[in-house]
Amino acid sequence: MPRLDLDAIVVAGLAIASRPGTHSVTVRELGTELGADPTAIYRHVRNKDGLIRVLLDRIVGIAASRVTATPSDWREFLRQSAEQSLAVYVEYPAIGSEAVRLSSDGVHELRVIDNALAAFGHAGLDEPGRVRFYGMWSVHVVSFCAGLARERLDSGYGPEPRPWLDRSIDTAPGEYPEVDRTRDTLRALTDVGAFRDGLEVILDAAARAARELAQASRRPQ
């Protein structure tokens, strides 16, 4: 029987979460995976939420480890961080979907926060601006990635983009004039495409705020 420690529990939890059809990671499943009494797992995690927090922090760390840009290349760093979060949350949907209700409170999450704040600092923002834009970026990334993980969990759809409107948008002429006018464009809209567009809007706004801050600092007092 493998030695039962927190790292072994995390490795087993990730293995379970990555299997198709897995909707949750339970202590009982972990016990089976590890060949251990499930109650022994509670020596390392307080409860089910404690287990999910540990697993969440680990997938946050996995996503961060795949980012090749540095915070000094701020736009690319934040863009890659968002894309890798999306990929990892969908890779482990039973864990990623839990981010809508839990924060990991772990070291990997703190490192991501630290690096994101540094990135917005490299954009030229002051402390209030860094925190403000970190909040917008984080809410956009975590909420979308967790929501997509839940949707993929429920639908069994793969990680590739899918239509944002996955229902018929046939309507009576004139009933919804804007829908009628943009029907073809709406049909081309995907969930991941909307996520990426929203990310670019946040990054553009951060760059604009940094320029305005720099201009204000050069004005005569």
HELIX and SHEET records of a PDB file:
HELIX    1   1 LEU A    6  ALA A   17  1                                  12    
HELIX    2   2 VAL A   27  LEU A   34  1                                   8    
HELIX    3   3 PRO A   38  ILE A   41  1                                   4    
HELIX    4   4 LYS A   48  SER A   65  1                                  18    
HELIX    5   5 TRP A   74  GLU A   91  1                                  18    
HELIX    6   6 PRO A   93  GLY A   96  1                                   4    
HELIX    7   7 SER A   97  VAL A  100  5                                   4    
HELIX    8   8 VAL A  107  HIS A  122  1                                  16    
HELIX    9   9 GLU A  127  SER A  155  1                                  29    
HELIX   10  10 PRO A  177  ARG A  181  1                                   5    
HELIX   11  11 ARG A  183  ALA A  188  1                                   6    
HELIX   12  12 ASP A  191  ARG A  218  1                                  28    
END                                                                             
